[in-house]
Amino acid sequence: MWKFRLPVSFSRRSTLITIDYMLRLLTLLICSAPFLFGQDDAIRTMMKNSADAWNRGDLPGFAAYYENSSDTTFMGKEVVRGGVAAILERYRKAYRTSEAMGKLTFSEIEIRNLAPGVALVTGKFALERTPAGGGPAWGRYTLVVRQTSGGWKIIHDHTSAY
């Protein structure tokens, strides 16, 4: 039988290369962790601030968390394309009074980083409203958000109410 053995020097060299790559990968993960966790915190803050604007009855402030771009989309019962003005018009038509707006809360927020400066945000929303305001409403949302010079902005919103 033929037996093949790698020379000791080759074996050590491949082990050292493997260790070197593992250390580089570990360093990369450790160095990028604060960025990724900071990114999640900033997105959660954006979500909280947008709900706060809604709960103050500040629809322009709420819509300001959408990117002001013709590519920005909202998908619900209808599809709205356009920047902040188009999104704001959609919300003004659907929520004409403070009773109709009610109190907004976001829960079950999950953030998946897709690339540096781009993330997918999913979760649940709830509107507490009086019967005169339309009664309670809730549903799920999927957002694609992008980091801009003005902070995190929604570039795509797909919301389904139940």
C-alpha positions in Angstrom: 0.0 0.0 0.0 1.1 3.5 -0.7 1.0 5.9 2.1 1.2 9.6 1.5 2.2 12.0 4.2 2.4 15.7 3.9 5.7 17.2 4.8 5.6 18.6 8.3 6.5 22.1 7.1 3.5 22.1 4.7 1.1 20.9 7.5 2.4 23.6 9.9 2.1 26.3 7.2 -1.5 25.4 6.4 -2.4 25.4 10.1 -0.8 28.8 10.5 -2.7 30.1 7.5 -5.9 28.8 8.9 -5.3 30.4 12.2 -4.4 33.7 10.5 -7.7 33.7 8.6 -9.6 32.8 11.7 -8.0 35.7 13.7 -8.7 38.1 10.8 -12.4 37.0 10.7 -12.7 37.3 14.4 -11.2 40.8 14.4 -13.6 41.8 11.6 -16.6 40.5 13.5 -15.5 42.2 16.7 -14.8 45.5 15.0 -18.1 45.5 13.0 -20.3 44.5 16.0 -20.6 48.0 17.4 -21.6 49.3 14.0 -24.2 46.7 13.5 -25.7 47.0 17.0 -25.5 50.8 16.7 -27.4 50.5 13.4 -30.2 48.6 15.0 -30.4 51.1 17.9 -30.7 54.0 15.4 -33.4 52.2 13.4 -35.4 51.5 16.6 -35.0 55.1 17.6 -36.4 56.1 14.2 -39.4 53.8 14.7 -40.0 55.3 18.1 -39.7 58.8 16.9 -42.1 58.2 14.0 -44.7 56.7 16.4 -44.2 59.7 18.7 -44.9 62.1 15.7 -48.0 60.1 14.9 -49.3 60.2 18.5 -48.8 64.0 18.6 -51.0 64.2 15.5 -48.0 65.4 13.4 -48.5 63.7 10.1 -45.9 65.8 8.3 -43.4 64.7 11.1 -44.5 61.1 10.6 -44.1 61.2 6.8 -40.7 62.8 7.2 -39.3 59.4 8.1 -39.9 58.3 4.5 -37.2 59.1 1.9 -38.2 62.0 -0.3 -37.6 60.2 -3.5 -39.8 59.3 -6.5 -38.7 55.6 -5.9 -40.2 55.5 -2.4 -43.2 53.2 -2.2 -46.0 52.4 0.2 -48.0 49.2 -0.4 -51.2 48.6 1.4 -54.7 48.5 0.0 -53.3 50.7 -2.8 -49.7 51.4 -4.0 -48.4 54.9 -3.5 -45.2 56.0 -5.3 -43.4 59.2 -4.7 -41.6 61.1 -1.9 -42.8 62.6 1.3 -45.7 64.6 -0.3 -47.3 61.5 -1.9 -46.9 59.5 1.4 -48.3 62.4 3.4 -51.3 62.7 1.0 -52.1 59.0 1.5 -52.1 59.3 5.3 -54.1 62.5 5.2 -56.8 60.8 3.2 -56.9 57.7 5.4 -56.6 59.5 8.8 -58.6 62.8 8.6 -59.1 63.3 12.3 -57.1 62.7 15.5 -59.7 60.1 16.5 -59.0 58.2 13.3 -55.3 58.4 14.0 -55.6 57.0 17.5 -52.5 55.9 19.3 -49.9 54.0 17.3 -47.5 51.4 18.8 -44.9 49.3 17.1 -44.0 45.9 18.6 -42.2 42.7 17.6 -39.6 44.8 15.8 -37.0 42.7 14.0 -34.1 44.2 12.1 -32.1 42.3 9.5 -29.1 44.2 8.1 -29.0 43.6 4.4 -25.9 45.7 3.6 -24.1 48.6 5.3 -26.7 51.3 5.5 -29.6 49.2 4.3 -31.9 47.1 6.5 -35.2 45.2 6.5 -37.5 46.0 9.4 -40.5 43.8 10.2 -43.0 44.0 13.0 -46.5 44.6 14.2 -48.4 47.8 14.6 -51.5 48.6 16.6 -53.8 51.6 16.6 -55.8 52.2 19.7 -58.9 54.1 18.6 -62.4 54.9 19.9 -65.4 53.4 18.0 -65.9 56.9 16.5 -62.4 56.8 15.2 -62.9 53.4 13.5 -62.1 51.1 16.4 -58.9 49.3 17.0 -56.7 48.3 14.1 -53.6 46.2 13.9 -51.4 44.5 11.3 -47.9 43.7 10.1 -45.4 45.7 8.2 -42.2 45.2 6.3 -40.0 48.2 5.8 -36.8 48.6 3.8 -34.8 51.5 5.3 -31.7 53.2 4.1 -29.3 55.4 6.0 -29.0 58.9 4.5 -27.3 62.1 5.6 -30.6 62.9 7.3 -30.8 59.7 9.2 -32.6 56.4 8.6 -35.4 56.7 6.0 -38.1 54.3 4.8 -37.7 53.6 1.1 -40.3 50.8 0.9 -43.3 50.1 3.2 -45.6 47.1 2.8 -48.2 47.2 5.5 -51.1 44.8 5.9 -54.0 45.6 8.3 -56.3 43.0 9.8 
